[in-house]
Amino acid sequence: MSDSNSPKIAIIGSGPSGCYSAQALLKTVPNAEITVFDRLPVPFGLARFGVAADHQGTKGVTKQFARLFERQGVKFVGNLNVGEHVELDTIREHFDAVIVATGLHEDRQLDIPGSATPGVVGAGYITRALNSHPEAKLPLDYSLGEVCIVVGAGNVAIDCMRLLTKNGTEFTGSDVHDDNHQQLSGKLRELHLVSRSGVDQAKFDDSMLREMTHFEHVRHELHFGSGDLAAVTNENRRDILTILQDKCTDADPELRGVIHWWFGFAPHEVHGGNLVDTLEIVGEDGTHALIKTDSVITAIGFQGDPLVPVTEAGRETGKIEQGLYVGGWARRGPRGTIASQRIDALELAKIIGADLADLNSTKSGVAGLNLTPGSTIDYDGWKRIEQKEIEAARSGRARHKFDSIEEMLKEAGMQPTSQH
């Protein structure tokens, strides 16, 4: 139970790392007054907009995060962009501890000639578009075309392969943006995954690869930069790839598409003028190959400018200086699963707990920010948005997410012209 002298803690970012930090701090600093800020009107960050739309089990982590705001006294302040509507230094003036957990949002680009050619797009952008992120609006005439190449061999790359292979009827129970999915993949007939790593070294989870075996009437072709399928030492992966290879042939009268898997091939150059038309790749044995394509999706990681510079010591412990901390991807970079963020949050909470031990706070917390009434969204406002999304769900969908800030503000009961 907090009082006026309780430690005031601000968490900037309401994604998994921010919410896990709040959970952990409730244990290490049980009398703290905790406020979670987000630049968007809605909470949960990566869990809402980054996890694949058809992985509702993973998205279900938001149910446990909801308890923070519904039962455990944590405050949510949405529609507040720290660094734009209020400065970080101002937040620090009114809180005893501030955790920056804003993640990384920009797709890392390929470092090869032609990587800026139109038609090359990041996997994060595609995933967010399929998750109705308000900052991932598709141009009206945008399409991935008939042939698309995904570069990368992590779970995000496999997410893209799976999402683009699915048709509308295979998204039952999801919250996919159906119109964006149709616009992106409606013409697709051929998908390629290009992995610099061999099968044994690829970073995707085997369970993610196995999901690709669920599709009927899809033919798979395997290509190896060196060796062959028999040379794969990971028996589980070899078995899965064998299933894919044997699953379908061109003789299938209901064939809906072909997927090519290129293991041990590095992207070498993107060719094209006003639009990408070919990706040149090089195998481990030095062999060059040209893949004709209409689009290239890069799934090779994320980058961005963090709200605070992170030193090596800060990356190691999460502490930048007394009263200022970083968590999640803002701390370590784009690595680890959602579950692994919980471990980091627990470690960081212990450090903050020790820093705030026996503190008799004189800080004012969120009340001291003097935010313009009606300029931000509280948790009740988010619940009004969520209720409308559930009510608007199409048949077979979990919800129909609003994909514009204006819609969110309206459904929360705010005027879209509200100023901070």
C-alpha angles and dihedrals in degrees: 000000000000128000135180091282095047118117112269114220126186123197115194108206127036098213124113096288092050094046094044088051090054091050092051094045091054086066101040096039101024095171094051125123103227125195123185117203128197131181090219123068090240131062137230101058112195093020090059102034107019106043110085112269092237094053096082091154090064092043087054089083086085088073091066091043089053090065089066091066100029101045112005103056100246112147123226121208112183132179091041117121109200107217092032110042094025131007123244090236089057091052089050092051090061101037132061092215132020124192117197107209101158098133126209120286110174119093114239110242128231112259096221135101113282095021091132093055113128109261094046108109137169124254091229090060092049093047092048092048090054088047094052096247108177091225094053101070114161119228109247095249097038118128136154088229128217096309125040132177123207113201114204141055105226130101092273090058091050089047089058092048092050097043093049093046094054123089125213096270091056093062096072111151094015132114095226119153096246097194093051091046092053091046093050101041107018093104098038117125101154133039129186128193113200115196122185086201126072120244093268094050099042112119100221120113114253089233089060092053091047090058087067089065090067095075118098124209094022119123120213128204122192124211125184128199087212134358122006142256092287089060093061107110097194099090095196093053092043090054093049093049090048089055090050093048093050097040102089143004135201087259090072104113090208096050107154101180151327129252121200120200115202111190120183095018122124122206107248109175140350112225126201143090117227089358136020113264105164140024115206114209134184125215125220088257091056096257115147122216132183121215116196109220146161096215144009125213116199114212099173103120142284138275139177147146109282119221088244130029109253118219123205089256090050091051090051099048105013091239117118096174138321107314097008125089141162130216141184121000091346085066107035104017127246101326138111133039127277089261092054090059088066092062092050090048092053091052093048092047090058090055092048091045090055092047092052098041113138091357116162098203123217093179121116099215121202092341090066093059091073092212116195108263110255094015096103135045123236126203093271088056090053091050090055089053092048093049091053091048092053092047091050094051116130120231110293095014129111093220143334105241120212109242100198133067090225092058092047093051091048094050090047089057097253131128109247089225093061111137129207 
